[in-house]
Amino acid sequence: MNEDIDSFSSEEAVSLSDVWEKLVQYKKVFWSIFFVVLIIGGSMTLLTPLRYTFSQAIEIGKSPDEKGQNTINMKLDETIVKIKKVFYPAAVRMYNMKAAEKMYLTERDFLAENAGNGALLISMTGPMKNLDIYKFIFQKVTEDFSNETKEYIDYRKKTLSDTKLNLERRLVETNDFYKTMTEKYFTIVGKRKDLVSVESRIITMYLNDQNAAMVQISNNINMLQAQIMGTYNTRPISGLIVSDLPIGPSKFVLLILVTVVSLFVAFFGVFVAYFMVDSRVRSGRN
């Protein structure tokens, strides 16, 4: 067994020495390949601009229900699909129609996701020089999205406003009637001291009912006002947000990776060169 170990160690030592010998023999090939790959990879790394994340939050139009709770008027999943497949491509086309230099952006460059509580987050990644481009695209997407929900929201607010106006008119009429009945009642009581107590109670109960009706109408008006105030169209709830730091590894880390890759490529290139020379020698002998 010791003999096997000694044999393996000697073979390994010979193998490593052979590798080193080939590296020394073809050092010009090694360093040539190393520096070519390093220069190309390093240049691409240094010249490639840093990428940042650009995002904006959009709140979907809402309207409170009868209990005053906000209800979302659109299904989020369907909305996200429509934004990515309809509104975003339309925004890119609109930009390219106006811009001197066209942008070739695909659906994969754009992300729309649920941000919670009826809000969406749209985002893109790219170099800082494209800031104005992304700002235009986000603004156009938001405008198109808002225009789609505007008709429903406007109709909803008009319905609430008309109902509120009718209740206000009814409140005025009820209030006038209440005042008239109150004045007549006290006039009668003042003139007729012998007013039957039963009649007095009936009139008092009637006036109290009218007062309760006025209170209920007033409460309904307040509820409608709250619904009107809580009904709003789709709108941006943030400006364009740019990430503080670039995404992905830093250029320093990338340069280290390029250096390591260059070493491996140069090492592989040495043995390719060796086998090519060796095959030529063998073919010449034959």
Protein Blocks (a to p, Z undefined) as FASTA:
>chain_A
ZZmmmmmmmmmmmmmmmmmmmmmmmmmmmmmmmmmmmmmmmmmmmmpccddddddddddd
ddddfkopacdfbdfklmmmmmmmmmmmmmmmmmmmmpmbdcdddfklpccddebjhiac
ddddddfklmmmmmmmmmmmmmmmmmmmmmmmmmmmmmmmmmmmmmmmmmmmmmmmmmmm
mmmmmmmmmmmmmbcfklmmmmmmmmmmmmmmmmmmmmmmmmmmmmmmmpccdddfbdcd
ddfbdgdjdfklmmmmmmmmmmmmmmmmmmmmmmmmmmmmmmmmZZ
